[in-house]
Every structure is written in structure tokens, then in C-alpha cells.
Amino acid sequence: MFGRKKSEDQPRKNYRVRYPAKAGYRHDTKINFKSKMEANIFRWLKTKEFDQVEYEPEIFYFRPNKFGIKAYVPDFKVYYGKRFHFYEVKGYFEKSDYQKAWLVRRDYSWIKIYFITAKEYKLIQKFYSKKIPHWEWYNNFGDRIGLINSTA
């Protein structure tokens, strides 16, 4: 009633990167993944010269905080020699993801976490998908991840 009228034929401008997640068991890796993206990044990490790659190996619990977030589970733990670091696969960042990253930095400042977003994933897919067996493609995207106008 008050304020500016919204035209019904005008689409909402809420853009975010989306990818169709396909959770489930992968026979080649013998692991249950939450998405195709995670499964493909795991395959890619296995081709690198790391000693060991683990999927969701640890839970980091946070001190009480204003966000109400209690814990965080990184996607991959990668060992090289006696050292290790973590990888987190994100198609897009939501507010809670930024909050978790901030809390990890606050409570576990010695931990190194690398984020693989849609932009990095697109590059990895471009250069490695044909070389890595069992690479999973997205049916409605083909060989790309793009911006979709979410009208919901």
C-alpha cells in the first residue's frame, strides 16, 4: 500500500551462482559427497602430489559467539610431509559462510584454509576435467557454471 509499486512483469534481481548438487556415494572414491563439485575437487586433489587427502576429517568447535554458530567442518584436509592445510568448496558464499570463516580465523588462527569458489572451480574444470577419470559434469550447465537469475 505504501512505498513504491513493484511491477509483476519485472523479474527480481537476486543473482547468485548455483550448481545442481548431487549428494551420494561415488564408487570410484568410495566416499559419500554432498555435491558433484566436492567429488570433483577430491579427484583433482588426489592427482596432486599430496601425501594424503581426507574428506571432512575434523570438526572445529567455536567459543560462544554472537552468530550462534557452534561448529565448522572443512571439506578436505590435505597432508604434505608433516604439514597440512584445509580446502573448503563453495559454489557461493552466504552470510553464515563469512561468519564461519571469521570464527575460524578468530579461534584457530594457526589453521590454513583455502576456499575454492565457482570461479576457481571453473578453471580447474576447464584444465583438468578431460584428464581426470570419472569427472562429473552438470547436465543443465554443460561445461560451465554461470549466473542464474533466481526468481524465487
ABEGO torsion letter per residue (X at the ends): XBEBBBBAABBBBBBBBBBBBBBEBBAAAGBBBABAAAAAAAAAAAABBBABBBBGABBBBBBBBAAGBABBBBABBBBBEABBBBBBBBABBBAAAAAAAAAAAAABAABBBBBBBAAAAAAAAAAAAAABBGBBBBAAAEABBBBBBBAX
